[in-house]
Amino acid sequence: MVRDFALKTKYSKQELTRRLKKERDHFNIEMDSIYIENPRFGFLDKRFYFKSDTITIQKPDAIIYRNKLVADDYTIKPMYSKMLRDLNFDLTIPVLQLNSGSIVYEEKVKANVQAGSIAFKDFNATIKHVSNTYTSPTKTELDITTRFFGQAPLHANWAFDVNNNNDDFTFKTQIGVLPASRLNRFTEHNLNIKLEGQFDKIYARIDGNVDRSTVNFNVKYEDMKVNILNKKKKRNRFLSSIANLFIRNDSDKNKDGFIAKKRSSYSG
């Protein structure tokens, strides 16, 4: 067992920004403990391997910051399935468990304006088949429960096949009751938008691969109001009135009370 494990960026946020030519995350990750059950490693046919029955990480606490004022990095980022597939050693972890974690993501998009943030509290995840040694149709599967912005219950499932060269994946999530004002920690600072009302239920599903993705989004809400803010963070009455013309106060468009959206995107 390893206790009090930490991974931290060498420089402060300000110093890292000064040194960067392209955007890159500043991170501070701490873990109360890491327990590796029955580890085995060595060489087989001159190839290194690592195995463990289970790895358990207690109280991972991650704060991730990105300054979007730094130039964008347009290099292609490999998907997790490809990263596992292309490892230069054999990795076999049947179960990776994360318990009682916390994740905060901060993003700065405007100079002299505080970074917007998104938070996940009570983060728990069971990840099966973290490996490049299984054969199809076995998939790497993530089952996640957390509290979105510290309040709304969130449950997510994510699955992909490491052996699929097209990197197909499916991500599904559902979010419970969330006061819209909770999102203002992000939208006010980054989008100049202040929300009022309540989200009763949100469902989302993403099906995609290395080239394209399709998002199905269903939301049920009530008493929703959008306020467009000016540079002084005051409500712009004209723009706010226009915005609310296009947003129904309640999601009663369909009989089930949900508003549904579908979107597809392609990288090629």
C-alpha positions in Angstrom: 0.0 0.0 0.0 1.1 3.5 -0.8 -0.1 6.4 1.4 -0.3 10.1 0.7 0.5 9.9 -3.0 0.5 13.1 -5.0 1.1 14.3 -8.5 1.5 18.1 -8.9 2.5 20.4 -11.7 6.0 21.8 -11.0 5.1 25.4 -11.7 2.3 27.7 -10.4 -0.7 28.4 -12.7 0.7 31.8 -13.6 4.3 30.5 -14.2 3.0 27.6 -16.3 1.0 29.9 -18.5 4.0 32.2 -19.0 6.1 29.2 -20.2 3.5 27.6 -22.4 3.3 28.0 -26.2 0.2 25.8 -26.5 -2.5 25.1 -23.9 -1.8 22.5 -21.3 -3.5 21.5 -18.1 -2.2 22.5 -14.7 -3.1 19.8 -12.2 -2.9 18.9 -8.5 -3.8 15.3 -7.7 -3.6 13.8 -4.3 -4.7 10.3 -3.1 -5.1 9.1 0.5 -3.9 5.6 -0.4 -3.3 3.2 -3.3 -3.7 -0.5 -2.6 -2.5 -3.0 -5.2 -3.8 -6.5 -4.5 -1.5 -9.4 -5.5 0.8 -7.6 -7.9 2.8 -9.7 -10.4 5.3 -8.5 -13.0 8.2 -9.6 -15.1 9.1 -10.6 -18.6 7.4 -13.1 -20.9 8.9 -13.6 -24.4 11.0 -10.5 -23.7 7.9 -8.4 -23.2 7.3 -6.8 -19.8 4.0 -7.5 -18.1 2.2 -6.2 -15.0 -0.9 -7.8 -13.4 -2.9 -7.2 -10.3 -6.2 -8.6 -9.1 -7.5 -5.3 -8.0 -6.2 -1.7 -7.5 -8.1 0.5 -5.0 -7.5 4.2 -4.8 -9.0 5.9 -1.7 -10.0 9.6 -1.7 -8.5 10.8 -5.0 -8.7 14.6 -5.0 -8.0 16.3 -8.4 -7.9 20.0 -9.3 -7.4 20.6 -13.0 -6.9 24.1 -14.5 -6.7 25.1 -18.1 -6.0 28.6 -19.4 -7.8 28.9 -22.7 -6.0 32.2 -23.4 -3.0 30.2 -24.3 -2.9 29.1 -28.0 -4.9 26.0 -28.8 -3.2 22.7 -29.3 -4.5 21.1 -32.5 -2.5 17.9 -32.3 -4.7 14.8 -32.4 -5.2 13.3 -29.0 -5.4 9.5 -28.9 -8.5 8.0 -27.3 -8.1 5.9 -24.2 -8.8 2.7 -26.1 -5.9 3.5 -28.4 -3.6 4.5 -25.5 -4.2 1.2 -23.8 -3.8 -0.8 -27.1 -0.5 0.9 -27.9 1.2 0.4 -24.5 4.7 -1.1 -24.9 4.0 -3.7 -22.2 1.1 -6.0 -21.2 -1.2 -4.6 -18.6 -3.9 -6.7 -16.9 -6.1 -5.1 -14.1 -9.5 -6.8 -13.8 -10.8 -4.1 -11.5 -9.7 -0.5 -10.7 -11.7 1.1 -7.9 -11.9 4.8 -7.0 -13.6 5.6 -3.7 -14.8 8.9 -2.2 -13.0 11.2 -4.7 -13.4 14.8 -5.7 -12.7 16.5 -9.1 -12.7 20.2 -9.8 -12.1 21.4 -13.4 -11.4 25.1 -13.8 -11.2 26.9 -17.2 -10.2 30.5 -17.8 -11.4 32.0 -21.0 -11.2 35.8 -20.3 -8.4 37.9 -19.0 -9.0 39.6 -15.7 -12.0 37.3 -15.1 -12.1 34.5 -12.6 -11.9 31.0 -14.1 -15.2 29.1 -14.3 -15.4 25.8 -12.6 -17.2 22.4 -12.6 -17.1 20.2 -9.6 -17.8 16.5 -8.9 -18.0 15.4 -5.2 -18.3 12.0 -3.7 -16.8 10.5 -6.8 -16.8 6.7 -7.0 -15.9 4.6 -10.0 -15.5 0.9 -10.7 -13.5 0.3 -13.9 -13.4 -3.2 -15.2 -10.8 -4.6 -17.6 -8.1 -1.9 -17.6 -6.0 -3.9 -19.9 -4.5 -4.6 -23.4 -4.5 -8.3 -22.9 -8.2 -9.2 -23.2 -9.7 -10.3 -26.4 -13.0 -9.1 -28.0 -15.8 -8.9 -27.1 -14.6 -8.1 -23.6 -14.8 -4.4 -23.0 -13.3 -1.8 -20.7 -16.3 -0.6 -18.7 -16.6 2.4 -16.3 -19.5 2.7 -13.8 -19.4 6.1 -12.1 -21.5 7.7 -9.4 -21.0 11.2 -8.1 -22.7 14.5 -7.1 -22.5 17.0 -9.9 -21.7 20.4 -8.5 -21.8 18.8 -5.1 -25.5 18.3 -5.3 -27.2 16.6 -8.2 -26.8 12.7 -8.2 -25.0 11.6 -11.4 -24.7 8.1 -12.7 -22.6 7.3 -15.8 -21.6 4.3 -17.8 -18.8 4.3 -20.4 -17.6 1.3 -22.4 -15.1 0.6 -25.2 -13.2 -2.3 -26.7 -9.4 -1.9 -26.6 -9.1 -4.2 -29.6 -11.4 -2.1 -31.8 -9.2 -0.1 -34.1 -12.0 2.3 -34.9 -12.2 3.2 -31.2 -15.9 2.8 -30.9 -17.3 3.8 -27.5 -20.6 4.5 -25.7 -21.1 6.9 -22.9 -24.4 7.2 -21.0 -25.3 9.5 -18.1 -28.3 10.6 -16.1 -28.4 13.6 -13.7 -31.0 14.2 -11.0 -32.4 17.4 -9.7 -30.0 20.4 -10.1 -30.8 24.0 -9.4 -29.7 25.9 -12.5 -27.9 28.5 -10.4 -25.3 25.8 -9.5 -24.1 26.1 -13.1 -23.4 29.8 -12.8 -20.0 29.0 -11.3 -19.0 28.1 -14.8 -21.5 30.0 -17.1 -21.1 33.5 -15.4 -17.3 33.6 -15.7 -16.9 31.9 -19.1 -20.1 32.6 -21.0 -21.6 35.8 -19.4 -24.8 33.9 -18.8 -26.6 33.5 -15.5 -29.3 30.9 -15.2 -32.4 30.6 -13.0 -34.8 27.7 -12.5 -34.3 24.0 -12.0 -33.3 20.9 -14.0 -35.4 18.0 -12.9 -33.7 15.3 -14.9 -31.0 15.1 -17.6 -30.3 12.1 -19.8 -27.4 12.1 -22.3 -25.9 9.4 -24.6 -22.8 9.7 -26.8 -22.0 7.1 -29.4 -18.8 7.7 -31.3 -15.4 6.6 -32.5 -12.2 8.2 -33.6 -13.9 10.1 -36.5 -17.4 11.0 -35.4 -19.8 11.2 -32.5 -23.6 11.4 -32.1 -25.1 13.0 -29.0 -28.7 12.4 -27.8 -29.7 14.8 -25.1 -33.0 14.9 -23.1 -33.8 17.4 -20.4 -36.7 18.1 -18.2 -36.8 21.5 -16.4 -39.0 24.1 -14.9 -39.1 27.9 -14.4 -36.0 28.3 -16.6 -34.7 31.8 -17.3 -31.6 32.9 -19.1 -29.9 36.2 -18.2 -27.3 37.6 -20.6 -24.7 39.7 -18.7 -22.8 42.7 -19.9 -19.1 43.4 -19.1 -20.0 44.7 -15.7 -21.9 41.4 -15.0 -25.2 43.2 -15.1 -28.3 41.8 -16.9 -28.6 43.0 -20.5 -32.4 43.3 -20.7 -32.7 43.3 -24.5 -30.4 40.3 -25.1 -31.9 38.4 -22.2 -35.4 39.0 -23.5 -34.4 37.7 -27.0 -32.7 34.6 -25.5 -35.8 33.7 -23.4 -38.0 34.0 -26.5 -36.2 30.8 -27.8 -36.2 29.0 -24.5 -39.4 27.5 -23.1 -40.0 28.4 -19.5 -40.9 24.7 -18.8 -40.0 21.5 -20.7 -43.6 20.7 -21.5 -43.2 20.4 -25.3 -43.6 16.7 -25.2 -46.1 14.6 -23.2 -43.3 13.1 -21.1 -42.1 16.6 -20.2 -38.7 16.2 -21.8 -37.1 18.3 -24.6 -34.9 16.1 -26.8 -31.9 17.2 -28.9 -29.6 15.2 -31.2 -26.3 16.3 -32.6 -23.7 14.7 -34.8 -20.1 15.8 -35.4 -17.2 14.6 -37.5 -13.5 15.2 -37.2 -12.5 14.4 -40.7 
